[in-house]
Amino acid sequence: MLLPIAWNKLKRKRQPHTSIEEDSDICKENTALPDTSVIKKNIMDHINNKQTSPVLPEMDDFTWLISKMSIAKMLSSVPKSLNCTIPIISRKYEETFMRECMNASEKSCVFKGQCECMKIDAENTFVGVQFELPNVNSTKHGMCILCLRKSTHMLFYNILKQGHSTQTVIQKYGNICNETGEYHPSAMLICPPNGPVHALPMPIVAHQRNRYSVVLHHGIKYMKQHRVYMEDFQ
């Protein structure tokens, strides 16, 4: 085989030989233990809580929490609802809560910055007021109308389409449909007869962002609904 002339002149240089004792000394130098005083200081700082705490998500943002939750596990762990009565809410009563808070005495949606009312109109965002059922004591951590609809909608399709089972009711209230002045059936979530009727026994409005718009009335932001009334289909 013909090789370049320069290759024949290349020779590997011999490395200087080191004794076993010298090799062990080099290893000791490279594996020297850190100063024990530094380790002791780190331990004492940890005990005294002087170390910087990790940055946690803001409590107003529940997205990180929801993303970690298994809907199937959550539904299966909820106990069976006993003697559960689902109140029926009229459209007019429901729409009185489709707005922002009017005063300091009212409570805002528990989802705060992640409230569905913040995602309808980017130029007119607001946090919805907490929905309260008539003759029922309000809770400290309640949702607005839109967030209630969204959560019910998500749970319903996880049960119906993905086959998750539950023994509890997934809706807080029901809506009236197919009557004058109320909602049209096409805008509703209605459980089929062969489905989990015990989970969604009453019709409720489905959640679709393209069916809302934000309007200003006397300085208060309201949510206006579109293509959901009986009159819209006559």
Sequence and secondary structure as in RCSB ss.txt:
>XXXX:A:sequence
MLLPIAWNKLKRKRQPHTSIEEDSDICKENTALPDTSVIKKNIMDHINNKQTSPVLPEMDDFTWLISKMSIAKML
SSVPKSLNCTIPIISRKYEETFMRECMNASEKSCVFKGQCECMKIDAENTFVGVQFELPNVNSTKHGMCILCLRK
STHMLFYNILKQGHSTQTVIQKYGNICNETGEYHPSAMLICPPNGPVHALPMPIVAHQRNRYSVVLHHGIKYMKQ
HRVYMEDFQ
>XXXX:A:secstr
    HHHHT          HHHHHHHHHHHT    HHHHHHHHHHHHTT S       TT  HHHHHH  HHHHH
HHS    S    EE HHHHHTTSBB  STTS B TTGGG GGGGS TTS   BB    TTS   SS   HHHHHH
HHHHHHHHHHTT    SS   S EE BSSTTSB GGGEE   TTS TTTS S EE   GGGEEEEEETTEEEEEE
 S BGGGG 
